[in-house]
Amino acid sequence: MSAPAIALMVLTILLVWGGLVASVVMLQVLPVPTEEENKAARSTVDDGQAASR
């Protein structure tokens, strides 16, 4: 393999694994929505869908 191909492979691997690590970290950091927040979000989506019809 040539040097540019290896560099691109390393960059791609870092991008994919970095995204995985960032996703896992964010899943640990962000709070779980409460039931009230879920209901409010559902009603907002339902209102938006009704308005677009």
GULODO-654988 format. One record per residue (C-alpha): residue number from 1; residue in one letter; x, y, z. Coordinates in nm, 3 decimals. Layout:
<num=NUM; residu=A; u=X; v=Y; w=Z>
...
//
This chain:
<num=1; residu=M; u=0.000; v=0.000; w=0.000>
<num=2; residu=S; u=0.113; v=0.350; w=-0.069>
<num=3; residu=A; u=0.161; v=0.615; w=0.199>
<num=4; residu=P; u=-0.148; v=0.818; w=0.098>
<num=5; residu=A; u=-0.364; v=0.504; w=0.109>
<num=6; residu=I; u=-0.241; v=0.418; w=0.458>
<num=7; residu=A; u=-0.296; v=0.775; w=0.576>
<num=8; residu=L; u=-0.650; v=0.774; w=0.440>
<num=9; residu=M; u=-0.719; v=0.436; w=0.601>
<num=10; residu=V; u=-0.594; v=0.559; w=0.940>
<num=11; residu=L; u=-0.801; v=0.877; w=0.908>
<num=12; residu=T; u=-1.113; v=0.677; w=0.824>
<num=13; residu=I; u=-1.059; v=0.434; w=1.111>
<num=14; residu=L; u=-1.013; v=0.723; w=1.354>
<num=15; residu=L; u=-1.327; v=0.891; w=1.221>
<num=16; residu=V; u=-1.542; v=0.578; w=1.260>
<num=17; residu=W; u=-1.409; v=0.477; w=1.603>
<num=18; residu=G; u=-1.414; v=0.838; w=1.721>
<num=19; residu=G; u=-1.780; v=0.862; w=1.627>
<num=20; residu=L; u=-1.851; v=0.543; w=1.817>
<num=21; residu=V; u=-1.670; v=0.670; w=2.126>
<num=22; residu=A; u=-1.848; v=1.007; w=2.105>
<num=23; residu=S; u=-2.185; v=0.831; w=2.078>
<num=24; residu=V; u=-2.119; v=0.615; w=2.382>
<num=25; residu=V; u=-2.000; v=0.916; w=2.584>
<num=26; residu=M; u=-2.307; v=1.119; w=2.489>
<num=27; residu=L; u=-2.537; v=0.830; w=2.583>
<num=28; residu=Q; u=-2.376; v=0.831; w=2.927>
<num=29; residu=V; u=-2.380; v=1.211; w=2.970>
<num=30; residu=L; u=-2.724; v=1.309; w=2.841>
<num=31; residu=P; u=-3.017; v=1.262; w=3.080>
<num=32; residu=V; u=-3.304; v=1.025; w=3.005>
<num=33; residu=P; u=-3.621; v=1.219; w=2.916>
<num=34; residu=T; u=-3.899; v=1.209; w=3.174>
<num=35; residu=E; u=-4.249; v=1.089; w=3.092>
<num=36; residu=E; u=-4.375; v=1.449; w=3.090>
<num=37; residu=E; u=-4.110; v=1.544; w=2.833>
<num=38; residu=N; u=-4.208; v=1.244; w=2.620>
<num=39; residu=K; u=-4.575; v=1.343; w=2.629>
<num=40; residu=A; u=-4.493; v=1.704; w=2.539>
<num=41; residu=A; u=-4.275; v=1.592; w=2.248>
<num=42; residu=R; u=-4.543; v=1.354; w=2.121>
<num=43; residu=S; u=-4.812; v=1.623; w=2.135>
<num=44; residu=T; u=-4.585; v=1.868; w=1.951>
<num=45; residu=V; u=-4.521; v=1.613; w=1.676>
<num=46; residu=D; u=-4.890; v=1.527; w=1.653>
<num=47; residu=D; u=-4.981; v=1.898; w=1.630>
<num=48; residu=G; u=-4.724; v=1.948; w=1.356>
<num=49; residu=Q; u=-4.854; v=1.653; w=1.157>
<num=50; residu=A; u=-5.213; v=1.772; w=1.192>
<num=51; residu=A; u=-5.117; v=2.121; w=1.073>
<num=52; residu=S; u=-4.938; v=1.988; w=0.766>
<num=53; residu=R; u=-5.239; v=1.794; w=0.644>
//
